[in-house]
Amino acid sequence: MDSLNSLMDGFGTALTPVNLLWAALGVLLGTAIGVLPGIGPAMAVALLLPVTYGLEPIGAFIMFAGIYYGAMFGGSTTSILLNTPGESAAVVAAMEGNPMAKAGRGAQALAAAAIGHFAGGLIGTLLLVALAPTVADLAVDIGAPDYFAIMVLAFIAVTSVLGSSRIRGLASLLIGLTLGLVGLDQMTGQQRLTFGSLQLADGIDVVIVAVGLFAIGEALWVAAHLRRSPGEPIPVGRPWLGRDDVRRTWKSWLRGPLIGFPFGAIPAGGAEIPTFLSYAAEKRLSKHPDDWGKGAIEGVAGPESAASASAAGTLVSMLTLGLPTTAVAAVMLAAFQQYGIQPGPLLFEREPDLVWGLIASLFVGMVLLLALNLPLAPVWAKLLRIPRPYLYAGILFFAAVGAYAVGGETIDLVILLIIGLIGFGMRRYGLPVLPAVIGVILGPNAEQQLRRALQISDGSVSGLVDTPFAVTVYAVTALLLIWPLLRKLATRVRARPDQAAK
């Protein structure tokens, strides 16, 4: 009840005309920035930090929160329409959203994403209000073995449901893990796979990998096929969700937050892991298995809802523990410190107006985001009417601009082209792209957590399974691995009596 009363007071702060203006500006800026590959929400907030020196803290943080949510949806827009993720959390949206767009259902995919963001953010923020102390306690208790177990689950879950075979999925994952090794060893400082180049010492940015594999690889693949048949503009289709679309997506919208919120609250990869796991879960539960890979709308709705709920979960550990679990949270933590405010257990007591005003503004921002992007879905989808040679030339240009913006180094463009060629080769030989991106995002962190867990246990492998949480996660992972074998065995057992009866 105290939380509810505090939230009502927060709405009184967030709904003032000035703060509403900051929320609307944040959502608008975030959406626009998210559309540009390589310039994600973290960079946007970081760039705007100096601009907010003269603002009241509550106005600045309301705008930052709007940028966070807006950029996540903006990244999904280009991911769906152009197969070019604006940021890493939008990678999964391309898997089913882009085939939908190519089939003339881009507006429906964008609408499913917009409603998914709204539903996920709404449920996630409600959970933030109700469960912040409990989730914070759980996050404190999770250690290195648990983080590593979660990442193994993410690796297995996605490689087992993507591609024409598990072997191809694992091959793609190994490509990603290899790319993730490039740079300095986080423990020893030794160079790995840098070929003596100082520019590679910091590793390859995940945005460059995602844009290279998805956008450049797709553009090269399309160019190779346009030589044989000229590409026609893709129809937009009707700009609303039909009854069948809603029937297929409403459960996905509700399931996404159950995966996204807990993962956002613990430092285990931000919105990437829950979107991957949501995709895997929706594919397992789908009643339309033949649609996957061709444009299953549940594959857009679930992961987008999980991503938005994860953003709310991120604020739990940042506000209650001062522990940033994503790059955006780290920048927002710096913004708190800029104003002389230290997030932690006492923040809710010392700065109640700021905290509850910020939380209330999340609800306001989500309504503004839905109101802005639902009507714009068919407008965005008209991008697909551009003839494909011009469209993909534009994609290559913006991909190059985004890659250069990440580090400002010319070598980033060379790396982008090389990774684009790898993406082209993966399409040529039927390797799914997503496991490679997962390997790049989670590989370095998984390695660090593995080595940390082994150090704690003095090198004993038993240290990886010495917590109930880790054991439970490994049990789920084992079930994912053996489930197809059990299903085949059950099918054979059922077939034998039928054959005997004949």
Secondary structure by P-SEA (a helix, b strand, c coil): caaaaaaaaaaaaaacaaaaaaaaaaaaaaaaaaacccccaaaaaaaaccccccccaaaaaaaaaaaaaaaaaaaaaaaaacccccccccccccccaaaaaaacaaaaaaaaaaaaaaaaaaaaaaaaaccaaaaaaaaaaccaaaaaaaaaaaaaaaaacccccaaaaaaaaaaaaaaaaccccccccccccccccccccccccaaaaaaaacaaaaaaaaaaaaaaccccccccccccccaaaaaacaaaaaacccccaaaaacccccaaaaaaaaaaaaaaacccccccccccaaaaaaaaaaaaaaaaaaaaaaaaccccccaaaaaaaaaaaaaccccccccccccaaaaaaaaaaaaaaaaaaaaacccccccccccccccaaaaaaaaaaaaaaaaaaacccaaaaaaaaaaaaaaaaaaaacccaaaaaaaaacaaaaaaaaaaaaaaaccccccccccaaaaaaaaaaaaaaaaaaaaaaaaaaaaaaaaaac
